[in-house]
Amino acid sequence: MIETLRRLSLLDVTLPVVLALLAFGILLAVVRLLRGPTLPDRVVAIDLIATQAVAMLASSAIAFNEPALLQPALVLTLIAFVGTVAFARYVAKRASS
Amino acid sequence: MTELITVVLLFVGTLFTLLAAIGILRMPDVFMRMQVATKAATLGVACVALAAATHFGDLATIARSLLIVLFLYLTAPVAAHTIGRAAYVAGAKLWEGTIIDELRGRHRKGPQPPSSLATNDTTAAEDRQSRTDRGEQRQVDLS
């Protein structure tokens, strides 16, 4: 028991904590996504969820020792931006019509 | 040493991302939620991406991490601005404690001014000027 603990590196202890905290953060954003109350609130929540997913992918890349996971993170950043701008245009257009 | 830097960056990044999540849940109106989600989460993700860069340490990964940070810093303010403007144009409700609304009256369907804003027809700039002239400090109840 003591031996296995000694063989654990600092990173092995940190990563589960970090991933759990990030998952909890996504949960909080999902609560806002469900509660609304208006469409812009939900769009902001979706944007935050995408940003947190990028953080999760980057820390998963460290956790699973898989640098390839950074590529979906990069793509997700750009898709989140396009999605948010599209939603914003929709909200503004709906208001002006 | 590299491990220590990685762990610290990971923790700082996670903390900021978590703060953004708490902020989006607790903040009272769309505009505050938007700004907390953008600033804190952007800094958090940048820290996590840099942690990945220091952990792997090879050129390809560092380049990709820096690219994530660059794109995030380019796109997050633009996205926040567009959604904030759209929310304002659509007449999103302002928090009752709002002090200044410089866009008031510029948009046909702008939000109703909350009771904290002066109800007469002075513009926000004049209103602020007269407040500073009188040396008035507005107390905001945060409870």
gemmi code that builds the backbone of each chain (N, CA, C; Angstrom):
import gemmi

chains = {
    "A": [
        ("MET", (0.843, -1.209, 0.000), (0.000, 0.000, 0.000), (0.869, 1.246, 0.000)),
        ("ILE", (1.779, 1.310, 0.994), (2.691, 2.452, 1.079), (3.553, 2.507, -0.181)),
        ("GLU", (3.959, 1.318, -0.644), (4.825, 1.261, -1.825), (4.123, 1.811, -3.059)),
        ("THR", (2.859, 1.411, -3.251), (2.120, 1.910, -4.411), (1.931, 3.414, -4.315)),
        ("LEU", (1.694, 3.905, -3.090), (1.529, 5.348, -2.919), (2.821, 6.066, -3.276)),
        ("ARG", (3.939, 5.456, -2.894), (5.213, 6.122, -3.142), (5.515, 6.166, -4.635)),
        ("ARG", (5.041, 5.154, -5.362), (5.312, 5.131, -6.802), (4.427, 6.101, -7.587)),
        ("LEU", (3.348, 6.569, -6.960), (2.493, 7.542, -7.639), (3.222, 8.878, -7.749)),
        ("SER", (3.172, 9.473, -8.947), (3.806, 10.788, -9.084), (2.790, 11.868, -8.708)),
        ("LEU", (3.269, 13.082, -8.613), (2.402, 14.210, -8.280), (1.273, 14.349, -9.291)),
        ("LEU", (1.632, 14.116, -10.556), (0.652, 14.263, -11.641), (-0.452, 13.220, -11.526)),
        ("ASP", (-0.086, 11.986, -11.102), (-1.087, 10.925, -10.970), (-2.135, 11.286, -9.934)),
        ("VAL", (-1.722, 12.020, -8.910), (-2.670, 12.409, -7.870), (-3.522, 13.583, -8.344)),
        ("THR", (-2.900, 14.525, -9.082), (-3.601, 15.744, -9.477), (-4.656, 15.485, -10.539)),
        ("LEU", (-4.317, 14.658, -11.533), (-5.184, 14.567, -12.715), (-6.615, 14.134, -12.420)),
        ("PRO", (-6.859, 13.107, -11.572), (-8.265, 12.783, -11.262), (-9.005, 13.953, -10.627)),
        ("VAL", (-8.324, 14.667, -9.726), (-8.952, 15.826, -9.082), (-9.312, 16.878, -10.125)),
        ("VAL", (-8.345, 17.173, -11.006), (-8.564, 18.194, -12.037), (-9.727, 17.807, -12.945)),
        ("LEU", (-9.739, 16.531, -13.390), (-10.816, 16.094, -14.291), (-12.166, 16.140, -13.581)),
        ("ALA", (-12.191, 15.770, -12.293), (-13.454, 15.809, -11.553), (-13.959, 17.240, -11.414)),
        ("LEU", (-13.044, 18.183, -11.108), (-13.457, 19.588, -10.957), (-13.975, 20.145, -12.283)),
        ("LEU", (-13.293, 19.789, -13.384), (-13.749, 20.268, -14.699), (-15.130, 19.703, -15.019)),
        ("ALA", (-15.340, 18.417, -14.690), (-16.648, 17.810, -14.946), (-17.725, 18.498, -14.114)),
        ("PHE", (-17.387, 18.834, -12.865), (-18.339, 19.542, -12.006), (-18.685, 20.914, -12.595)),
        ("GLY", (-17.660, 21.585, -13.154), (-17.898, 22.876, -13.800), (-18.838, 22.751, -14.975)),
        ("ILE", (-18.652, 21.703, -15.792), (-19.562, 21.494, -16.926), (-20.986, 21.270, -16.418)),
        ("LEU", (-21.102, 20.542, -15.303), (-22.423, 20.298, -14.713), (-23.109, 21.612, -14.341)),
        ("LEU", (-22.344, 22.532, -13.717), (-22.908, 23.833, -13.331), (-23.388, 24.592, -14.571)),
        ("ALA", (-22.580, 24.538, -15.652), (-22.986, 25.236, -16.876), (-24.235, 24.597, -17.475)),
        ("VAL", (-24.359, 23.268, -17.342), (-25.556, 22.595, -17.856), (-26.794, 23.043, -17.078)),
        ("VAL", (-26.625, 23.265, -15.769), (-27.755, 23.769, -14.963), (-28.224, 25.107, -15.529)),
        ("ARG", (-27.268, 25.995, -15.853), (-27.642, 27.292, -16.438), (-28.285, 27.103, -17.802)),
        ("LEU", (-27.776, 26.142, -18.574), (-28.344, 25.861, -19.898), (-29.800, 25.436, -19.779)),
        ("LEU", (-30.127, 24.633, -18.770), (-31.497, 24.167, -18.608), (-32.388, 25.243, -18.021)),
        ("ARG", (-31.824, 26.074, -17.116), (-32.660, 27.068, -16.442), (-32.924, 28.301, -17.286)),
        ("GLY", (-32.063, 28.552, -18.257), (-32.266, 29.706, -19.136), (-31.993, 31.024, -18.454)),
        ("PRO", (-32.894, 31.966, -18.260), (-34.287, 31.951, -18.711), (-34.465, 32.383, -20.177)),
        ("THR", (-33.512, 33.092, -20.777), (-33.711, 33.516, -22.163), (-32.721, 32.795, -23.074)),
        ("LEU", (-32.915, 32.957, -24.385), (-32.025, 32.292, -25.346), (-30.571, 32.746, -25.210)),
        ("PRO", (-30.277, 34.070, -25.067), (-28.874, 34.452, -24.901), (-28.190, 33.779, -23.704)),
        ("ASP", (-28.939, 33.577, -22.603), (-28.360, 32.860, -21.458), (-27.902, 31.466, -21.863)),
        ("ARG", (-28.757, 30.796, -22.630), (-28.425, 29.431, -23.045), (-27.239, 29.420, -23.999)),
        ("VAL", (-27.174, 30.417, -24.888), (-26.048, 30.482, -25.828), (-24.735, 30.675, -25.061)),
        ("VAL", (-24.765, 31.570, -24.060), (-23.570, 31.785, -23.242), (-23.184, 30.490, -22.537)),
        ("ALA", (-24.195, 29.746, -22.038), (-23.917, 28.484, -21.352), (-23.279, 27.471, -22.305)),
        ("ILE", (-23.813, 27.391, -23.542), (-23.244, 26.451, -24.523), (-21.803, 26.824, -24.832)),
        ("ASP", (-21.549, 28.122, -24.980), (-20.192, 28.598, -25.261), (-19.245, 28.189, -24.133)),
        ("LEU", (-19.715, 28.366, -22.889), (-18.871, 28.000, -21.741), (-18.635, 26.495, -21.709)),
        ("ILE", (-19.680, 25.701, -22.028), (-19.518, 24.242, -22.023), (-18.465, 23.829, -23.049)),
        ("ALA", (-18.502, 24.453, -24.234), (-17.505, 24.133, -25.260), (-16.105, 24.492, -24.781)),
        ("THR", (-15.966, 25.660, -24.137), (-14.658, 26.077, -23.630), (-14.154, 25.095, -22.576)),
        ("GLN", (-15.079, 24.660, -21.694), (-14.674, 23.702, -20.670), (-14.342, 22.351, -21.275)),
        ("ALA", (-15.027, 21.995, -22.368), (-14.702, 20.737, -23.042), (-13.284, 20.793, -23.612)),
        ("VAL", (-12.879, 21.976, -24.101), (-11.504, 22.143, -24.586), (-10.515, 21.905, -23.445)),
        ("ALA", (-10.820, 22.500, -22.273), (-9.952, 22.284, -21.107), (-9.905, 20.809, -20.732)),
        ("MET", (-11.056, 20.163, -20.796), (-11.131, 18.737, -20.450), (-10.303, 17.905, -21.431)),
        ("LEU", (-10.406, 18.222, -22.730), (-9.630, 17.482, -23.731), (-8.134, 17.674, -23.505)),
        ("ALA", (-7.740, 18.917, -23.195), (-6.311, 19.179, -22.986), (-5.791, 18.432, -21.761)),
        ("SER", (-6.597, 18.412, -20.669), (-6.122, 17.679, -19.489), (-6.216, 16.169, -19.692)),
        ("SER", (-7.181, 15.707, -20.533), (-7.220, 14.280, -20.863), (-5.990, 13.883, -21.671)),
        ("ALA", (-5.523, 14.803, -22.517), (-4.312, 14.528, -23.290), (-3.145, 14.231, -22.352)),
        ("ILE", (-3.070, 14.985, -21.250), (-2.017, 14.717, -20.259), (-2.311, 13.408, -19.531)),
        ("ALA", (-3.581, 13.211, -19.136), (-3.940, 12.047, -18.320), (-3.687, 10.734, -19.068)),
        ("PHE", (-4.060, 10.683, -20.350), (-3.895, 9.445, -21.119), (-2.605, 9.440, -21.917)),
        ("ASN", (-1.772, 10.448, -21.717), (-0.492, 10.548, -22.412), (-0.681, 10.451, -23.930)),
        ("GLU", (-1.648, 11.212, -24.432), (-2.052, 11.103, -25.834), (-2.111, 12.499, -26.445)),
        ("PRO", (-1.000, 13.002, -26.968), (-0.999, 14.389, -27.487), (-1.962, 14.610, -28.643)),
        ("ALA", (-2.427, 13.519, -29.296), (-3.352, 13.677, -30.419), (-4.667, 14.296, -29.974)),
        ("LEU", (-5.003, 14.185, -28.672), (-6.269, 14.744, -28.179), (-6.300, 16.263, -28.257)),
        ("LEU", (-5.145, 16.887, -28.490), (-5.146, 18.347, -28.598), (-5.759, 18.812, -29.920)),
        ("GLN", (-5.784, 17.936, -30.913), (-6.345, 18.349, -32.210), (-7.849, 18.561, -32.154)),
        ("PRO", (-8.642, 17.599, -31.578), (-10.067, 17.922, -31.399), (-10.293, 19.162, -30.549)),
        ("ALA", (-9.403, 19.418, -29.574), (-9.555, 20.625, -28.752), (-9.448, 21.872, -29.622)),
        ("LEU", (-8.488, 21.854, -30.532), (-8.296, 22.989, -31.437), (-9.521, 23.210, -32.321)),
        ("VAL", (-10.041, 22.094, -32.861), (-11.217, 22.202, -33.735), (-12.422, 22.706, -32.950)),
        ("LEU", (-12.570, 22.201, -31.721), (-13.727, 22.580, -30.891), (-13.722, 24.075, -30.584)),
        ("THR", (-12.515, 24.649, -30.374), (-12.430, 26.097, -30.126), (-13.068, 26.863, -31.265)),
        ("LEU", (-12.699, 26.475, -32.495), (-13.192, 27.225, -33.656), (-14.679, 26.988, -33.880)),
        ("ILE", (-15.129, 25.731, -33.705), (-16.545, 25.428, -33.921), (-17.407, 26.177, -32.905)),
        ("ALA", (-16.916, 26.242, -31.651), (-17.672, 26.959, -30.618), (-17.838, 28.423, -31.000)),
        ("PHE", (-16.766, 29.009, -31.546), (-16.841, 30.414, -31.962), (-17.876, 30.602, -33.063)),
        ("VAL", (-17.798, 29.759, -34.103), (-18.749, 29.886, -35.212), (-20.182, 29.696, -34.714)),
        ("GLY", (-20.377, 28.704, -33.829), (-21.713, 28.449, -33.306), (-22.256, 29.631, -32.521)),
        ("THR", (-21.406, 30.219, -31.672), (-21.867, 31.348, -30.866), (-22.234, 32.538, -31.735)),
        ("VAL", (-21.386, 32.827, -32.736), (-21.678, 33.967, -33.608), (-22.957, 33.722, -34.393)),
        ("ALA", (-23.154, 32.484, -34.869), (-24.377, 32.180, -35.608), (-25.605, 32.371, -34.723)),
        ("PHE", (-25.530, 31.875, -33.482), (-26.651, 32.038, -32.553), (-26.912, 33.515, -32.260)),
        ("ALA", (-25.811, 34.283, -32.105), (-25.971, 35.710, -31.808), (-26.671, 36.419, -32.962)),
        ("ARG", (-26.296, 36.082, -34.182), (-26.955, 36.692, -35.348), (-28.436, 36.327, -35.377)),
        ("TYR", (-28.726, 35.063, -35.021), (-30.118, 34.622, -35.005), (-30.917, 35.399, -33.964)),
        ("VAL", (-30.327, 35.558, -32.783), (-31.030, 36.299, -31.716), (-31.294, 37.734, -32.154)),
        ("ALA", (-30.255, 38.386, -32.738), (-30.411, 39.782, -33.151), (-31.441, 39.913, -34.269)),
        ("LYS", (-31.429, 38.967, -35.205), (-32.356, 39.015, -36.337), (-33.788, 38.807, -35.870)),
        ("ARG", (-33.960, 37.872, -34.935), (-35.292, 37.603, -34.417), (-35.845, 38.838, -33.705)),
        ("ALA", (-34.946, 39.582, -33.038), (-35.391, 40.773, -32.316), (-35.796, 41.882, -33.274)),
        ("SER", (-35.077, 42.004, -34.418), (-35.344, 43.139, -35.305), (-36.519, 42.873, -36.228)),
        ("SER", (-36.957, 41.619, -36.367), (-38.065, 41.346, -37.289), (-39.414, 41.557, -36.608)),
    ],
    "B": [
        ("MET", (10.758, 19.018, -12.014), (10.512, 20.451, -12.213), (9.409, 20.687, -13.245)),
        ("THR", (9.573, 20.010, -14.417), (8.531, 20.118, -15.452), (7.183, 19.674, -14.907)),
        ("GLU", (7.237, 18.579, -14.097), (5.995, 18.056, -13.543), (5.337, 19.078, -12.626)),
        ("LEU", (6.167, 19.739, -11.833), (5.629, 20.730, -10.895), (4.945, 21.873, -11.652)),
        ("ILE", (5.605, 22.367, -12.707), (5.011, 23.450, -13.509), (3.688, 22.982, -14.111)),
        ("THR", (3.691, 21.735, -14.640), (2.465, 21.204, -15.234), (1.337, 21.161, -14.208)),
        ("VAL", (1.652, 20.662, -13.018), (0.612, 20.524, -11.986), (0.072, 21.890, -11.581)),
        ("VAL", (0.980, 22.855, -11.398), (0.528, 24.192, -10.994), (-0.356, 24.807, -12.077)),
        ("LEU", (0.091, 24.721, -13.343), (-0.708, 25.289, -14.437), (-2.066, 24.606, -14.525)),
        ("LEU", (-2.078, 23.271, -14.361), (-3.349, 22.536, -14.409), (-4.297, 23.025, -13.323)),
        ("PHE", (-3.755, 23.185, -12.101), (-4.609, 23.577, -10.992), (-5.149, 24.993, -11.174)),
        ("VAL", (-4.269, 25.908, -11.585), (-4.711, 27.288, -11.803), (-5.785, 27.327, -12.895)),
        ("GLY", (-5.533, 26.592, -13.986), (-6.497, 26.557, -15.088), (-7.832, 25.999, -14.651)),
        ("THR", (-7.793, 24.890, -13.904), (-9.046, 24.281, -13.441), (-9.801, 25.222, -12.515)),
        ("LEU", (-9.055, 25.899, -11.646), (-9.677, 26.833, -10.708), (-10.422, 27.937, -11.452)),
        ("PHE", (-9.756, 28.524, -12.459), (-10.408, 29.612, -13.198), (-11.621, 29.106, -13.971)),
        ("THR", (-11.497, 27.908, -14.568), (-12.637, 27.363, -15.307), (-13.813, 27.102, -14.368)),
        ("LEU", (-13.492, 26.588, -13.183), (-14.546, 26.324, -12.201), (-15.192, 27.629, -11.734)),
        ("LEU", (-14.364, 28.677, -11.557), (-14.906, 29.983, -11.167), (-15.862, 30.504, -12.235)),
        ("ALA", (-15.493, 30.297, -13.512), (-16.383, 30.725, -14.592), (-17.717, 29.993, -14.497)),
        ("ALA", (-17.659, 28.691, -14.186), (-18.896, 27.907, -14.094), (-19.755, 28.386, -12.929)),
        ("ILE", (-19.105, 28.658, -11.783), (-19.865, 29.172, -10.634), (-20.461, 30.534, -10.984)),
        ("GLY", (-19.659, 31.369, -11.676), (-20.132, 32.696, -12.055), (-21.336, 32.642, -12.965)),
        ("ILE", (-21.315, 31.727, -13.945), (-22.434, 31.689, -14.895), (-23.702, 31.237, -14.193)),
        ("LEU", (-23.546, 30.511, -13.095), (-24.724, 30.064, -12.350), (-25.234, 31.164, -11.417)),
        ("ARG", (-24.333, 31.966, -10.848), (-24.725, 32.879, -9.783), (-24.996, 34.310, -10.247)),
        ("MET", (-24.416, 34.713, -11.399), (-24.540, 36.107, -11.820), (-25.975, 36.459, -12.197)),
        ("PRO", (-26.401, 37.716, -11.933), (-27.815, 38.051, -12.050), (-28.323, 38.373, -13.464)),
        ("ASP", (-27.484, 38.822, -14.407), (-28.053, 39.047, -15.747), (-27.129, 38.550, -16.860)),
        ("VAL", (-27.667, 38.547, -18.089), (-26.956, 37.932, -19.215), (-25.568, 38.523, -19.399)),
        ("PHE", (-25.465, 39.850, -19.228), (-24.203, 40.521, -19.569), (-23.107, 40.136, -18.595)),
        ("MET", (-23.472, 40.021, -17.312), (-22.468, 39.599, -16.330), (-22.083, 38.143, -16.546)),
        ("ARG", (-23.082, 37.317, -16.870), (-22.790, 35.902, -17.140), (-21.847, 35.789, -18.317)),
        ("MET", (-22.109, 36.590, -19.371), (-21.289, 36.552, -20.576), (-19.852, 36.924, -20.261)),
        ("GLN", (-19.682, 38.008, -19.483), (-18.301, 38.442, -19.244), (-17.553, 37.477, -18.327)),
        ("VAL", (-18.234, 36.913, -17.334), (-17.530, 35.989, -16.439), (-17.170, 34.706, -17.186)),
        ("ALA", (-18.097, 34.248, -18.060), (-17.829, 33.015, -18.790), (-16.667, 33.213, -19.758)),
        ("THR", (-16.566, 34.410, -20.345), (-15.517, 34.631, -21.338), (-14.144, 34.796, -20.691)),
        ("LYS", (-14.045, 35.751, -19.757), (-12.715, 36.079, -19.228), (-12.115, 34.932, -18.437)),
        ("ALA", (-12.846, 34.464, -17.420), (-12.272, 33.457, -16.532), (-12.004, 32.155, -17.279)),
        ("ALA", (-12.974, 31.727, -18.110), (-12.803, 30.446, -18.792), (-11.666, 30.513, -19.805)),
        ("THR", (-11.503, 31.657, -20.474), (-10.419, 31.785, -21.457), (-9.060, 31.640, -20.778)),
        ("LEU", (-8.894, 32.347, -19.653), (-7.632, 32.248, -18.920), (-7.408, 30.813, -18.434)),
        ("GLY", (-8.481, 30.178, -17.937), (-8.365, 28.809, -17.443), (-7.919, 27.842, -18.519)),
        ("VAL", (-8.580, 27.909, -19.692), (-8.232, 26.982, -20.770), (-6.818, 27.255, -21.270)),
        ("ALA", (-6.426, 28.530, -21.313), (-5.056, 28.852, -21.737), (-4.049, 28.191, -20.802)),
        ("CYS", (-4.309, 28.245, -19.488), (-3.401, 27.610, -18.525), (-3.335, 26.105, -18.742)),
        ("VAL", (-4.506, 25.464, -18.966), (-4.511, 24.012, -19.159), (-3.756, 23.643, -20.444)),
        ("ALA", (-3.961, 24.438, -21.502), (-3.260, 24.156, -22.763), (-1.747, 24.309, -22.576)),
        ("LEU", (-1.330, 25.312, -21.825), (0.112, 25.485, -21.564), (0.638, 24.341, -20.700)),
        ("ALA", (-0.211, 23.818, -19.794), (0.195, 22.655, -19.003), (0.482, 21.468, -19.911)),
        ("ALA", (-0.393, 21.264, -20.915), (-0.157, 20.180, -21.878), (1.148, 20.420, -22.623)),
        ("ALA", (1.415, 21.672, -22.984), (2.650, 21.995, -23.705), (3.875, 21.660, -22.864)),
        ("THR", (3.850, 22.035, -21.569), (5.024, 21.751, -20.736), (5.144, 20.262, -20.434)),
        ("HIS", (4.002, 19.550, -20.360), (4.064, 18.123, -20.046), (4.705, 17.329, -21.178)),
        ("PHE", (4.271, 17.586, -22.432), (4.802, 16.795, -23.543), (6.149, 17.336, -24.016)),
        ("GLY", (6.212, 18.654, -24.172), (7.512, 19.257, -24.427), (8.092, 19.081, -25.816)),
        ("ASP", (7.343, 18.408, -26.730), (7.882, 18.327, -28.095), (7.263, 19.425, -28.952)),
        ("LEU", (7.934, 19.722, -30.045), (7.585, 20.908, -30.830), (6.148, 20.877, -31.333)),
        ("ALA", (5.709, 19.705, -31.840), (4.364, 19.611, -32.428), (3.297, 19.927, -31.383)),
        ("THR", (3.468, 19.371, -30.178), (2.460, 19.594, -29.142), (2.464, 21.034, -28.659)),
        ("ILE", (3.669, 21.596, -28.490), (3.745, 22.986, -28.058), (3.076, 23.890, -29.077)),
        ("ALA", (3.344, 23.624, -30.367), (2.740, 24.442, -31.419), (1.228, 24.360, -31.358)),
        ("ARG", (0.704, 23.132, -31.167), (-0.753, 22.966, -31.119), (-1.345, 23.674, -29.907)),
        ("SER", (-0.671, 23.569, -28.760), (-1.182, 24.235, -27.552), (-1.209, 25.744, -27.737)),
        ("LEU", (-0.120, 26.269, -28.296), (-0.081, 27.719, -28.505), (-1.157, 28.157, -29.500)),
        ("LEU", (-1.427, 27.271, -30.487), (-2.478, 27.580, -31.465), (-3.846, 27.624, -30.780)),
        ("ILE", (-4.075, 26.681, -29.844), (-5.338, 26.700, -29.088), (-5.464, 28.023, -28.336)),
        ("VAL", (-4.375, 28.418, -27.649), (-4.410, 29.669, -26.878), (-4.666, 30.854, -27.807)),
        ("LEU", (-3.976, 30.872, -28.940), (-4.119, 31.992, -29.884), (-5.554, 32.098, -30.398)),
        ("PHE", (-6.107, 30.970, -30.861), (-7.471, 30.996, -31.396), (-8.465, 31.403, -30.319)),
        ("LEU", (-8.255, 30.871, -29.114), (-9.167, 31.189, -28.010), (-9.151, 32.686, -27.719)),
        ("TYR", (-7.943, 33.262, -27.684), (-7.829, 34.683, -27.357), (-8.344, 35.556, -28.491)),
        ("LEU", (-8.309, 35.044, -29.721), (-8.859, 35.814, -30.841), (-10.376, 35.738, -30.868)),
        ("THR", (-10.929, 34.541, -30.601), (-12.358, 34.340, -30.842), (-13.224, 34.671, -29.623)),
        ("ALA", (-12.722, 34.445, -28.404), (-13.578, 34.617, -27.227), (-14.130, 36.046, -27.086)),
        ("PRO", (-13.308, 37.102, -27.233), (-13.881, 38.451, -27.103), (-14.903, 38.764, -28.188)),
        ("VAL", (-14.630, 38.300, -29.416), (-15.564, 38.566, -30.513), (-16.895, 37.874, -30.245)),
        ("ALA", (-16.825, 36.607, -29.832), (-18.050, 35.863, -29.555), (-18.827, 36.528, -28.417)),
        ("ALA", (-18.116, 36.927, -27.356), (-18.789, 37.557, -26.221), (-19.432, 38.866, -26.643)),
        ("HIS", (-18.724, 39.625, -27.482), (-19.282, 40.903, -27.917), (-20.540, 40.709, -28.747)),
        ("THR", (-20.502, 39.764, -29.705), (-21.678, 39.566, -30.565), (-22.875, 39.090, -29.750)),
        ("ILE", (-22.650, 38.158, -28.814), (-23.804, 37.648, -28.071), (-24.319, 38.700, -27.094)),
        ("GLY", (-23.408, 39.511, -26.546), (-23.852, 40.579, -25.662), (-24.673, 41.616, -26.389)),
        ("ARG", (-24.206, 41.986, -27.592), (-24.935, 42.957, -28.383), (-26.299, 42.411, -28.805)),
        ("ALA", (-26.304, 41.137, -29.225), (-27.573, 40.532, -29.630), (-28.548, 40.499, -28.467)),
        ("ALA", (-28.035, 40.162, -27.268), (-28.910, 40.116, -26.095), (-29.474, 41.503, -25.797)),
        ("TYR", (-28.637, 42.545, -25.945), (-29.105, 43.914, -25.676), (-30.158, 44.329, -26.689)),
        ("VAL", (-29.867, 44.076, -27.965), (-30.809, 44.450, -29.027), (-32.136, 43.721, -28.846)),
        ("ALA", (-32.057, 42.479, -28.364), (-33.277, 41.705, -28.151), (-34.001, 42.114, -26.875)),
        ("GLY", (-33.420, 43.067, -26.104), (-34.106, 43.564, -24.914), (-33.939, 42.689, -23.696)),
        ("ALA", (-32.762, 42.102, -23.525), (-32.522, 41.286, -22.330), (-32.628, 42.143, -21.082)),
        ("LYS", (-33.160, 41.542, -20.024), (-33.370, 42.301, -18.785), (-32.042, 42.652, -18.135)),
        ("LEU", (-31.902, 43.918, -17.692), (-30.711, 44.331, -16.952), (-30.929, 44.072, -15.469)),
        ("TRP", (-29.834, 43.872, -14.760), (-29.889, 43.681, -13.311), (-30.421, 44.960, -12.654)),
        ("GLU", (-31.176, 44.821, -11.547), (-31.759, 46.011, -10.897), (-30.689, 46.949, -10.363)),
        ("GLY", (-29.491, 46.451, -10.101), (-28.435, 47.301, -9.559), (-27.600, 48.002, -10.607)),
        ("THR", (-27.961, 47.856, -11.901), (-27.170, 48.450, -12.972), (-27.075, 49.960, -12.805)),
        ("ILE", (-25.857, 50.514, -12.944), (-25.668, 51.944, -12.721), (-25.645, 52.711, -14.036)),
        ("ILE", (-24.958, 52.156, -15.034), (-24.815, 52.893, -16.294), (-25.273, 52.017, -17.453)),
        ("ASP", (-26.098, 52.607, -18.318), (-26.504, 51.933, -19.549), (-26.282, 52.931, -20.676)),
        ("GLU", (-25.087, 52.911, -21.243), (-24.728, 53.956, -22.205), (-25.447, 53.791, -23.542)),
        ("LEU", (-26.023, 52.618, -23.779), (-26.720, 52.405, -25.051), (-28.207, 52.728, -24.936)),
        ("ARG", (-28.635, 53.244, -23.773), (-30.068, 53.423, -23.544), (-30.670, 54.328, -24.611)),
        ("GLY", (-31.775, 53.889, -25.199), (-32.465, 54.679, -26.195), (-31.897, 54.575, -27.597)),
        ("ARG", (-30.825, 53.817, -27.776), (-30.231, 53.715, -29.115), (-30.844, 52.575, -29.925)),
        ("HIS", (-31.481, 51.646, -29.215), (-32.055, 50.506, -29.926), (-33.556, 50.480, -29.701)),
        ("ARG", (-34.266, 50.152, -30.785), (-35.726, 50.184, -30.732), (-36.268, 49.276, -29.641)),
        ("LYS", (-35.710, 48.078, -29.544), (-36.236, 47.128, -28.563), (-35.279, 46.925, -27.398)),
        ("GLY", (-34.493, 47.950, -27.085), (-33.547, 47.825, -25.976), (-34.252, 47.477, -24.676)),
        ("PRO", (-33.478, 47.065, -23.668), (-34.080, 46.635, -22.404), (-34.744, 47.776, -21.670)),
        ("GLN", (-35.745, 47.447, -20.852), (-36.363, 48.415, -19.974), (-35.339, 48.857, -18.935)),
        ("PRO", (-35.189, 50.181, -18.704), (-34.235, 50.592, -17.670), (-34.709, 50.136, -16.300)),
        ("PRO", (-33.843, 49.488, -15.519), (-34.232, 49.081, -14.170), (-34.380, 50.288, -13.263)),
        ("SER", (-34.985, 50.079, -12.104), (-35.328, 51.202, -11.219), (-34.100, 51.953, -10.731)),
        ("SER", (-32.911, 51.281, -10.775), (-31.708, 51.951, -10.266), (-31.239, 53.053, -11.206)),
        ("LEU", (-31.607, 52.966, -12.512), (-31.212, 54.007, -13.447), (-32.173, 55.184, -13.305)),
        ("ALA", (-31.635, 56.399, -13.487), (-32.490, 57.583, -13.376), (-33.635, 57.477, -14.366)),
        ("THR", (-34.857, 57.788, -13.921), (-36.004, 57.590, -14.791), (-36.297, 58.805, -15.661)),
        ("ASN", (-35.674, 59.981, -15.360), (-35.882, 61.125, -16.247), (-35.063, 60.954, -17.522)),
        ("ASP", (-35.090, 61.975, -18.397), (-34.553, 61.742, -19.731), (-33.084, 62.124, -19.912)),
        ("THR", (-32.318, 62.269, -18.829), (-30.890, 62.520, -19.001), (-30.237, 61.294, -19.607)),
        ("THR", (-29.245, 61.529, -20.450), (-28.524, 60.381, -21.010), (-27.595, 59.826, -19.949)),
        ("ALA", (-27.090, 58.634, -20.205), (-26.231, 57.972, -19.213), (-24.990, 58.801, -18.923)),
        ("ALA", (-24.401, 59.418, -19.967), (-23.165, 60.186, -19.773), (-23.416, 61.389, -18.860)),
        ("GLU", (-24.525, 62.139, -19.130), (-24.875, 63.283, -18.282), (-25.133, 62.841, -16.854)),
        ("ASP", (-25.866, 61.739, -16.753), (-26.222, 61.194, -15.454), (-24.964, 60.894, -14.646)),
        ("ARG", (-24.006, 60.254, -15.305), (-22.769, 59.894, -14.622), (-21.989, 61.145, -14.230)),
        ("GLN", (-21.993, 62.143, -15.175), (-21.263, 63.383, -14.912), (-21.825, 64.077, -13.678)),
        ("SER", (-23.168, 64.182, -13.608), (-23.767, 64.870, -12.469), (-23.488, 64.106, -11.182)),
        ("ARG", (-23.444, 62.790, -11.263), (-23.147, 62.008, -10.060), (-21.729, 62.267, -9.577)),
        ("THR", (-20.779, 62.318, -10.536), (-19.390, 62.569, -10.122), (-19.255, 63.981, -9.581)),
        ("ASP", (-20.032, 64.952, -10.190), (-19.979, 66.334, -9.694), (-20.407, 66.400, -8.232)),
        ("ARG", (-21.464, 65.670, -7.932), (-21.949, 65.691, -6.555), (-21.108, 64.802, -5.644)),
        ("GLY", (-20.143, 64.122, -6.227), (-19.297, 63.243, -5.433), (-20.068, 62.072, -4.849)),
        ("GLU", (-21.089, 61.689, -5.584), (-21.982, 60.668, -5.051), (-21.423, 59.269, -5.299)),
        ("GLN", (-21.364, 58.504, -4.270), (-20.941, 57.115, -4.409), (-22.173, 56.251, -4.296)),
        ("ARG", (-22.398, 55.436, -5.292), (-23.598, 54.612, -5.251), (-23.326, 53.335, -4.451)),
        ("GLN", (-24.180, 53.091, -3.497), (-24.046, 51.858, -2.721), (-24.841, 50.774, -3.433)),
        ("VAL", (-24.203, 49.645, -3.663), (-24.881, 48.555, -4.338), (-25.049, 47.400, -3.360)),
        ("ASP", (-26.284, 46.980, -3.225), (-26.560, 45.876, -2.322), (-26.354, 44.563, -3.055)),
        ("LEU", (-25.350, 43.815, -2.640), (-24.982, 42.605, -3.385), (-25.681, 41.351, -2.888)),
        ("SER", (-26.505, 41.500, -1.858), (-27.094, 40.289, -1.273), (-28.076, 39.627, -2.223)),
    ],
}
model = gemmi.Model(1)
for chain_id, residues in chains.items():
    chain = gemmi.Chain(chain_id)
    for i, (resn, *xyz) in enumerate(residues, 1):
        res = gemmi.Residue()
        res.name, res.seqid = resn, gemmi.SeqId(i, " ")
        for name, pos in zip(("N", "CA", "C"), xyz):
            atom = gemmi.Atom()
            atom.name, atom.element = name, gemmi.Element(name[0])
            atom.pos, atom.b_iso = gemmi.Position(*pos), 0.0
            res.add_atom(atom)
        chain.add_residue(res)
    model.add_chain(chain)
structure = gemmi.Structure()
structure.add_model(model)
structure.setup_entities()
